[in-house]
């Protein structure tokens, strides 16, 4: 828009909101996601169940890299993980969004879809997001430089050894 002018951007409905939760498969670049009415641990547990279902029985262990957001550490999530031993969570360092691959995959959703949109109904805005994710994937995953440090290598080796010792036991 021209300097000094502003166009009216309609809001879809009466403060309607939807939340996007997703995971990036680093091997294929595919994004698996859910859209839900609340950003809570239920949405996260549904995402974990979706990932477990998508992987099928041939994959013995599923690791989900998560940040330290409170819904990821909820008691209900811990209880869900206890009943689904194939799924494990690897925690990112606090305040380190550059280390989170999904941030790069979802980072352009506001710019391309939700900010300054002209949709009058929420379901069309959600359609825009789904179209964006479908047309712009797969995302090529390139680990950031922080993954190449000796501390990270030591932690990965430790996780690998722990995993193998549990399998052997």
C-alpha positions in Angstrom: 0.0 0.0 0.0 1.1 3.6 -0.5 2.9 5.5 2.2 0.3 7.3 4.4 -2.6 5.0 3.4 -3.9 2.0 5.1 -6.4 -0.5 3.8 -8.9 -2.2 6.1 -8.1 -5.9 6.7 -11.2 -7.8 7.8 -11.0 -10.3 10.7 -12.5 -13.7 9.9 -15.4 -14.0 12.3 -15.6 -13.0 15.9 -12.1 -13.6 17.2 -12.0 -17.1 15.8 -8.6 -18.8 16.1 -7.1 -22.0 15.0 -3.6 -23.4 15.9 -1.1 -25.2 13.7 1.0 -28.0 15.2 3.4 -30.0 13.1 6.5 -32.0 12.7 9.1 -32.1 9.9 10.4 -35.5 8.8 14.1 -34.7 8.3 14.6 -37.6 6.0 11.9 -36.7 3.4 11.1 -33.0 4.1 7.5 -33.9 4.5 5.5 -31.9 7.1 2.9 -33.7 9.1 0.5 -31.3 10.8 -2.8 -30.8 12.6 -5.0 -27.7 12.9 -6.9 -27.4 16.1 -9.1 -25.0 18.1 -6.7 -24.7 21.1 -2.9 -24.7 21.5 -2.8 -27.2 24.3 -1.3 -30.5 25.2 -4.2 -32.3 23.6 -3.2 -30.9 20.2 0.4 -32.0 20.9 -0.7 -35.5 21.9 -2.8 -35.7 18.7 0.2 -34.8 16.7 2.3 -37.5 18.4 -0.4 -40.0 17.7 -0.5 -38.9 14.0 3.3 -39.3 13.8 3.1 -42.8 15.4 0.4 -43.8 13.0 2.2 -42.4 10.0 5.4 -44.2 10.8 3.9 -47.6 10.8 5.2 -50.7 12.7 8.4 -51.0 10.7 9.9 -48.0 12.5 10.9 -49.2 16.0 11.7 -45.8 17.6 10.3 -42.3 16.8 12.1 -39.3 18.1 10.3 -36.0 18.2 12.5 -32.9 18.7 10.5 -30.4 20.8 11.2 -27.0 22.3 10.5 -26.3 26.0 7.0 -25.0 25.5 4.8 -25.9 28.5 2.3 -28.0 26.6 5.1 -30.3 25.5 6.0 -31.0 29.1 2.4 -31.4 30.5 1.6 -34.4 32.7 -0.9 -35.7 30.1 1.9 -35.8 27.6 4.1 -37.7 30.0 1.3 -40.2 30.6 0.8 -40.6 26.9 4.5 -41.2 26.3 4.4 -43.8 29.1 1.8 -45.8 27.1 3.5 -45.3 23.8 7.1 -46.4 24.3 8.1 -46.1 20.6 7.9 -42.3 20.8 10.6 -40.3 22.6 11.1 -36.6 22.9 14.5 -34.9 22.5 14.5 -31.5 24.1 16.0 -28.5 22.3 17.9 -25.9 24.4 15.7 -23.2 25.9 15.4 -20.0 23.8 16.9 -21.6 20.7 14.4 -21.3 17.8 17.1 -21.5 15.2 17.7 -25.1 16.2 14.1 -26.1 15.6 13.6 -27.4 12.1 9.8 -26.9 12.1 10.3 -23.1 12.8 12.0 -22.9 9.4 9.2 -24.9 7.7 6.3 -22.9 9.4 8.2 -19.6 9.5 6.8 -18.2 6.3 3.1 -19.2 7.0 2.4 -15.8 8.6 4.1 -13.9 5.8 2.5 -15.9 3.0 -0.9 -16.7 4.5 -2.2 -15.2 7.7 -0.7 -11.7 8.0 -2.7 -9.0 6.1 -5.0 -11.6 4.5 -8.3 -10.6 2.9 -10.3 -13.7 3.8 -13.7 -13.1 5.4 -14.1 -16.6 6.7 -11.7 -18.6 8.8 -12.1 -21.9 6.8 -10.7 -20.1 3.7 -7.7 -18.8 5.6 -7.1 -22.4 6.9 -7.4 -23.6 3.2 -4.7 -21.0 2.3 -2.4 -22.4 5.0 -3.0 -26.0 3.8 -2.3 -25.0 0.2 0.9 -23.2 1.2 2.1 -26.3 3.1 1.2 -28.6 0.2 2.8 -26.5 -2.5 6.0 -25.5 -0.7 7.0 -28.9 0.6 9.1 -31.0 0.9 11.4 -28.8 2.9 15.0 -29.6 2.6 16.4 -29.9 6.1 19.8 -28.4 6.7 21.0 -28.7 10.3 22.2 -25.4 11.7 25.9 -24.9 12.6 25.2 -25.4 16.3 24.6 -29.1 15.6 28.2 -29.7 14.6 29.7 -28.9 18.0 31.5 -31.5 20.2 28.8 -31.2 22.9 26.1 -32.2 20.4 28.2 -35.1 19.1 28.7 -36.3 22.7 25.0 -36.1 23.5 24.0 -38.0 20.3 26.5 -40.7 21.1 25.1 -40.9 24.6 21.5 -41.2 23.3 22.6 -43.8 20.8 24.3 -45.9 23.5 21.3 -45.6 25.8 18.9 -46.6 23.1 21.0 -49.7 22.2 21.4 -50.7 25.9 17.5 -50.6 26.3 17.1 -52.7 23.2 19.6 -55.3 24.5 18.0 -55.5 27.9 
